[in-house]
Amino acid sequence: MKITYVMTHHPRTAQTFITAEILGLRARGFTVDTIAMNSPDASQIRTAWDRQEQNSTLYLKNIDPRDIAYAVALIAAHPRAARAVSTMAHRSAAPERRAAMLRRIHFAEAVVVWAETVRSGSKHLHAHFGQTPSTIAWLAAELGRRTGVGARSWSFTVHGPSEVLDRHESCIPEKLSSADMVFAVCEYTRGAILRWSPDHSATVRIQRCGLPKEFLAAASEQVATLPVRKPNHVVAIGRLVEAKGFGVLIKSIGAARDAGTVITASIIGEGPERSSLESLIRELDLGAQVSILGERDSAGVIDALLSSTAYVHPSFDEGLPISIMEAMALRVPVVATAVGGVPELVVHDHTGILVAPRDVESLVAALIRICDPSHESCAAREEMVEAAVVRVKEFHGAGPLLDELAACFGALLEDEDVARR
């Protein structure tokens, strides 16, 4: 059973959920080819597996001229299908000239993806994220359907509501009409998808991200060693963009200091807002309290979380972050904003503490509370931690979730085989 994944990047340290999914499907008998838009930089190649994946992945922005020649020759033999899908792509774009140009690029990339499935014999395309990767997979599958060769079934995963906010960028109504299956990582994201087309509720199913049993086992082993946690130290993880709320966290650390409580913070991640966040740290004179560590691999994330008093997720908009699951599995108390799908996992005062987004005052109060060394506070934290471990194992163990995904892909491939006979 051969399928092809279409992604923004591969391999990528910050996308461990995709790596776990690919490995899990391969372990269940699937051949998973990988296509990514962007080549990884050297910092992303950390292991022999990373190098192997890099060597076997087709990168659309760094494509071999021979692959281009093959795709051009193949599409030239199907002019009617090319015109139909090209027109479909053009009509889905926003009216601005730049948007139309980008959609033409997406069509060209889709031709390459489709041609690769013809060459490899892949029968199904699956894309991660509701924007460009799924647009490319959509157009490639439509080429397969109209030419009768290559992958003709396809699906995609939407991780957060922001991926489907822009109708023209996401093309979500068109994709819902075309896709064989759409996966949402939580109920909140599913609702955001169906806002565009409630009639497609049968197509959109919940497929939660999970933590591999290896991670859970490692977490249990390392927690058992009773690591020394830094007092009043919190960790936050995510891409350095405004929507992740790190600016609010930094301001909260400053406000807590001004109120008499010194809390330190490590932020793990990279992104375009790094320089502005560093400027804010200097402006508030928090250089000794807040550090931005850049990206870390799984081992580095585990080490950072285990040494912390709490994990903080100050985002303004989310699906359901893997980092919260990881913190819970590692028995680290969680403070998070009540946005998106987060309350599906963090139940206030039961599995963690929820605060309002963009609210420095409430975040300061939660940080001071979670760092309180009193016996009563420690007992309450321990109760939350125990409940969080139970919840994350119950809903986010990767084994059963990957079994569900494999069964779904297997059914789609079986339907496709029947249709081809």
C-alpha positions in Angstrom: 0.0 0.0 0.0 1.7 3.1 -1.2 0.8 6.7 -0.3 2.5 10.0 -0.8 2.7 12.8 1.9 2.9 16.4 0.8 4.3 18.9 3.4 5.9 22.3 3.8 9.1 20.8 5.1 10.6 17.4 5.8 12.3 16.4 8.0 11.7 19.2 10.5 12.5 19.2 14.2 9.3 21.2 15.0 7.0 18.8 13.2 7.6 15.7 15.3 3.9 14.8 14.9 4.3 14.3 11.1 7.5 12.3 11.7 5.6 10.0 14.2 2.8 9.6 11.7 5.0 8.6 8.8 7.0 6.2 11.0 3.8 4.7 12.4 2.2 4.1 9.0 5.4 2.5 7.7 5.4 0.2 10.7 1.9 -0.8 9.8 2.8 -1.9 6.2 2.4 1.3 4.2 5.0 2.6 1.9 5.1 6.4 2.5 6.8 8.6 -0.1 7.5 12.1 0.9 7.3 15.4 -1.0 8.1 18.7 0.6 7.9 22.3 -0.7 11.1 23.4 1.0 14.5 21.7 1.5 15.7 21.5 5.2 18.6 23.6 6.3 21.6 21.9 7.9 20.2 22.4 11.5 17.3 20.1 10.7 19.5 17.1 9.8 20.4 15.7 13.2 20.2 12.0 12.8 20.9 9.2 10.2 17.1 8.9 9.7 17.0 12.7 8.9 19.7 12.2 6.3 17.9 9.2 4.8 14.6 11.1 4.6 16.4 14.1 3.0 17.9 11.9 0.4 14.6 10.2 -0.5 12.3 13.3 -0.4 11.3 15.2 -3.5 11.7 19.0 -2.9 9.4 21.1 -5.1 11.6 24.3 -4.8 14.8 22.5 -5.6 13.7 20.0 -8.2 15.9 18.1 -10.6 15.5 19.3 -14.2 15.0 15.7 -15.2 11.9 15.5 -13.0 10.6 18.7 -14.5 11.2 17.3 -18.0 9.3 14.1 -17.1 6.3 16.0 -15.7 6.2 18.4 -18.7 6.2 15.4 -21.1 3.5 13.6 -19.1 1.1 16.6 -18.9 1.6 17.4 -22.5 0.0 14.1 -23.3 -3.2 15.2 -21.5 -4.0 18.7 -22.7 -7.7 18.5 -21.8 -7.0 17.5 -18.2 -4.3 20.2 -17.9 -6.7 22.9 -19.1 -9.5 21.8 -16.8 -7.4 21.7 -13.7 -5.5 24.9 -14.6 -8.8 26.7 -14.9 -9.9 25.2 -11.6 -6.8 26.5 -9.9 -7.1 30.0 -11.5 -10.8 30.3 -10.4 -9.9 29.4 -6.8 -7.4 32.3 -6.4 -8.2 35.7 -5.0 -8.6 38.4 -7.7 -5.2 40.1 -6.9 -2.5 39.6 -9.5 0.0 38.1 -7.0 -2.6 35.6 -5.8 -3.3 34.5 -9.4 0.5 34.1 -10.0 0.9 32.0 -6.8 -2.0 29.7 -7.9 -0.3 29.2 -11.2 2.9 28.1 -9.3 0.7 25.8 -7.2 -0.6 24.2 -10.4 2.9 23.7 -11.8 4.0 22.1 -8.5 0.8 19.9 -8.6 1.8 18.7 -12.1 5.2 17.6 -10.6 3.5 15.8 -7.7 1.0 14.1 -9.9 3.8 13.0 -12.3 5.7 11.6 -9.4 2.7 9.5 -8.3 2.4 8.2 -11.9 6.1 7.2 -11.8 6.0 5.7 -8.3 2.7 4.0 -8.4 1.4 5.8 -5.4 -2.4 5.6 -5.1 -3.2 8.2 -2.5 -2.0 11.7 -1.6 -2.1 13.1 1.9 -1.2 16.7 2.8 -0.5 18.3 6.1 -1.9 21.8 6.7 -4.9 23.4 5.1 -3.1 25.9 3.0 -0.5 25.4 0.2 0.4 21.7 0.7 -3.2 20.7 0.5 -3.8 23.0 -2.5 -1.0 21.2 -4.3 -2.4 17.8 -3.3 -5.9 18.7 -4.4 -4.8 19.8 -7.8 -2.6 16.8 -8.3 -5.4 14.4 -7.4 -7.7 16.2 -9.8 -5.1 15.7 -12.5 -5.1 12.0 -11.6 -8.9 11.7 -11.8 -9.1 13.5 -15.2 -6.2 11.6 -16.8 -6.9 8.2 -15.2 -3.3 7.8 -14.1 -1.5 8.6 -10.9 -3.0 9.1 -7.5 -6.7 9.9 -7.7 -7.7 9.8 -4.0 -6.5 12.4 -1.5 -6.9 13.7 2.0 -5.5 16.4 4.2 -5.0 17.3 7.9 -5.9 20.7 9.3 -4.1 21.5 12.6 -5.5 24.8 13.6 -8.3 27.2 12.7 -6.0 29.8 11.3 -5.3 27.5 8.3 -8.8 27.9 7.1 -9.6 31.5 7.9 -8.9 32.9 4.5 -11.3 31.5 1.9 -9.1 32.1 -1.1 -5.8 31.0 0.6 -7.3 27.8 1.9 -9.8 27.0 -0.9 -11.6 25.1 1.8 -15.0 24.8 0.1 -13.4 23.4 -3.1 -11.2 21.0 -1.1 -14.1 19.7 0.9 -16.0 19.0 -2.3 -13.0 17.2 -3.7 -11.2 15.4 -0.8 -12.0 11.8 0.0 -11.3 12.5 3.7 -10.4 15.6 5.8 -8.8 15.2 9.2 -9.0 17.8 12.0 -6.8 17.4 15.1 -9.6 18.5 17.5 -13.3 19.4 17.7 -12.6 23.1 17.6 -10.7 22.8 14.3 -13.4 20.5 12.9 -15.9 23.2 13.6 -13.8 25.9 11.9 -13.6 23.7 8.8 -17.3 23.0 8.6 -18.1 26.6 9.0 -17.4 26.9 5.3 -19.5 23.9 4.3 -21.7 22.2 6.9 -23.0 19.7 4.4 -19.6 17.9 4.3 -19.7 16.8 8.0 -19.4 13.2 7.0 -16.1 13.9 5.3 -14.4 15.7 8.2 -13.3 13.4 11.0 -11.3 14.0 14.2 -7.8 12.5 14.0 -5.9 13.6 17.1 -2.2 13.9 17.2 -0.6 11.4 19.5 2.5 10.8 21.5 4.5 7.7 20.5 4.7 4.9 23.1 8.5 5.4 22.9 8.0 9.0 24.1 5.7 7.9 26.9 8.1 5.2 28.0 11.0 7.6 27.9 8.9 10.1 29.8 8.1 7.6 32.5 11.7 6.5 32.8 13.1 10.0 33.1 10.4 11.2 35.5 11.2 8.2 37.7 14.8 9.5 38.1 13.3 12.5 40.0 15.0 15.2 38.0 15.8 18.4 39.8 13.4 21.1 38.7 14.6 24.8 38.7 12.4 26.7 41.1 10.2 29.4 39.6 11.3 28.4 36.0 8.8 28.0 33.2 9.2 26.7 29.6 7.3 27.7 26.5 7.5 26.1 23.1 6.4 27.2 19.7 7.1 29.0 16.5 8.2 32.6 17.1 5.2 34.4 15.6 2.9 36.9 17.1 -0.1 34.5 17.4 1.9 32.3 19.9 1.7 35.0 22.5 5.3 35.0 23.6 5.3 38.8 23.9 2.5 38.5 26.5 4.6 35.9 28.4 7.6 38.2 28.4 5.6 41.1 29.7 4.1 38.8 32.4 7.5 37.8 33.6 8.3 41.5 33.9 5.1 42.2 35.7 5.6 39.3 38.1 9.1 40.7 38.9 7.6 44.1 39.6 5.1 42.5 41.9 8.0 40.8 43.9 8.1 37.3 42.3 11.1 36.5 40.2 10.3 33.9 37.5 12.6 32.8 34.8 11.5 31.5 31.4 13.0 29.5 28.5 11.4 29.9 25.1 12.0 27.0 22.6 11.5 27.8 19.0 12.4 29.9 15.9 10.6 32.3 13.7 10.3 35.7 12.2 9.4 37.4 15.6 12.7 36.5 17.3 14.3 39.9 16.9 11.3 41.8 18.2 11.0 39.4 21.2 14.7 39.9 21.9 14.1 43.7 21.8 11.2 43.4 24.2 13.4 41.4 26.6 16.1 44.1 26.5 13.5 46.9 26.8 12.1 45.3 30.0 15.5 44.5 31.3 14.8 40.8 31.5 18.0 39.4 30.0 18.8 37.5 33.2 15.3 36.0 33.4 14.1 35.2 29.8 16.1 33.3 27.2 15.2 32.2 23.6 16.8 28.9 23.0 15.9 28.3 19.3 14.7 24.9 18.2 15.4 21.7 20.1 15.1 18.1 19.2 12.8 15.7 21.3 15.6 15.0 23.8 16.3 18.7 24.2 12.6 19.4 24.7 12.3 16.6 27.3 15.3 17.9 29.2 14.0 21.5 29.2 10.5 20.4 30.4 11.8 18.1 33.1 13.9 21.0 34.6 11.0 23.4 34.7 8.4 24.2 37.3 5.7 24.5 34.7 4.9 24.7 31.0 3.3 27.8 29.7 1.4 28.1 26.4 0.3 31.7 25.9 -1.1 31.4 22.4 -3.9 33.6 20.9 -5.1 30.9 18.5 -4.5 27.1 18.4 -5.6 23.7 17.3 -4.3 21.3 19.9 -0.6 21.7 20.5 1.7 18.6 20.8 3.8 20.5 23.3 1.0 20.6 25.9 0.6 16.8 25.5 4.4 16.4 26.0 4.4 18.5 29.2 1.5 16.5 30.6 3.1 13.2 29.8 6.2 14.4 31.6 4.2 15.4 34.7 4.9 19.1 34.2 2.0 21.4 35.3 0.5 23.4 32.4 -0.7 27.0 32.2 -2.4 27.7 28.9 -4.7 30.2 27.2 -8.3 29.1 26.7 -8.2 29.2 22.9 -9.0 26.8 20.1 -8.9 23.2 21.1 -6.7 23.7 24.2 -9.7 23.4 26.6 -10.4 19.9 25.1 -7.1 18.8 26.9 -6.5 21.4 29.6 -9.5 21.4 31.9 -9.3 24.3 34.2 -8.2 23.4 37.7 -8.4 19.7 36.8 -5.6 19.0 34.3 -4.1 22.5 34.2 -4.8 26.2 34.6 -6.5 28.2 31.8 -6.2 31.9 31.4 -7.6 34.4 29.0 -5.5 35.2 25.9 -3.6 38.5 25.8 -4.3 39.1 29.5 -1.0 39.8 31.3 -2.7 40.2 34.7 -4.4 36.8 34.6 -1.2 35.1 33.3 0.9 36.7 36.1 -1.6 35.4 38.7 -1.4 31.9 37.2 2.4 31.9 37.1 2.7 33.0 40.7 0.1 30.4 41.7 1.9 27.6 39.9 5.2 28.6 41.4 3.9 28.8 44.9 6.1 26.6 47.1 3.5 26.2 49.9 2.3 22.7 50.9 -1.3 23.3 49.8 -0.2 24.5 46.4 2.2 21.6 45.9 -0.7 19.2 46.7 -3.0 20.9 44.2 -0.3 20.8 41.5 0.2 17.0 42.1 -3.5 16.4 41.7 -3.5 18.3 38.4 -0.5 16.5 37.2 -2.0 13.1 37.9 -5.2 13.9 36.1 -3.3 15.3 33.2 -1.2 12.1 32.8 -4.4 10.1 32.7 -6.0 12.3 30.2 -3.1 12.5 27.7 -2.6 8.7 27.8 -6.3 8.1 27.3 -6.8 10.5 24.4 -3.4 10.9 22.8 -1.5 7.6 22.9 -0.2 7.3 19.3 -0.7 3.6 18.9 -4.5 3.5 18.8 -4.6 6.8 16.9 -2.3 5.5 14.2 -4.3 2.3 14.0 -7.4 4.4 13.2 -5.5 6.4 10.6 -4.1 3.3 8.9 -7.5 1.7 8.8 -8.9 4.9 7.2 -6.1 5.0 4.6 -6.6 1.3 4.0 -10.3 1.7 3.3 -9.6 4.7 0.9 -7.1 2.6 -1.0 -9.4 -0.4 -1.2 -12.2 1.9 -2.5 -9.7 3.3 -5.1 -8.7 -0.3 -6.2 -12.4 -1.2 -6.7 -13.0 2.0 -8.7 -10.0 1.3 -11.0 -11.3 -2.2 -11.9 
